[in-house]
Amino acid sequence: MGILDSDQNRIEKARKEFEEALKTYRELAHKEPDLNLRSVAITLNNLGILEGAQNYLEEALKIYRELAQKEPETYLPYVATTLNNLGILDSGKNRVNEARKEYAEALKMYRELAQKEPGTYLPSIPMTLNNLGLLDNAQNRWGEARKEAEEALKIYRELAQKEPETYLPHIAITLNNLGIFDSDKNQMNEARKELRRR
């Protein structure tokens, strides 16, 4: 219910449902951790995204890392997704160093996962590259931003050959990002020239 209410923008109702689910899953995990810790982490992740709360996401990440030690094939994707979510949160709060580390670790995991299961995990690589590119652009690291966006674009174009309806919008977004990066770089260069003239 919490996800449905969240999707329909009933935030307060979703929060209460997630909190109640979390309390229940914690009690169950206390008795049977192997069966219920995953549900605790999923609910923490949902709450973290809903509230933009780092503490929930960090706790979810900690649980996923512990679970991944026992079952890496099952839980490394959850680790990568939670790292990406933390990167988005940290980027939005201007904690760029933390965001960069989280995106970089998530990207590394997605690359490794995509080698084994490209159909499942390859799309997560350009998504993370775009996130990293936006972060680099905001820090005036245009070379890195362009390189990340160009790699994302290449992967999306390959994916669009098989599923154009799914991936053509992602191509458009990535092309738009490249345009923004070039525009920001040009504007900064013009500003520098103007300052030198004064």
Secondary structure, DSSP 8 states (H G I E B T S, - for coil): -HHHHHHTT-HHHHHHHHHHHHHHHHHHHHH-HHHHHHHHHHHHHHHHHHHT-HHHHHHHHHHHHHHHHH-HHHHHHHHHHHHHHHHHHHHHTT-HHHHHHHHHHHHHHHHHHHHH-HHHHTTHHHHHHHHHHHHHHHTT-HHHHHHHHHHHHHHHHHHHHH-HHHHHHHHHHHHHHHHHHHHHHHHHHHHHHHHHH-
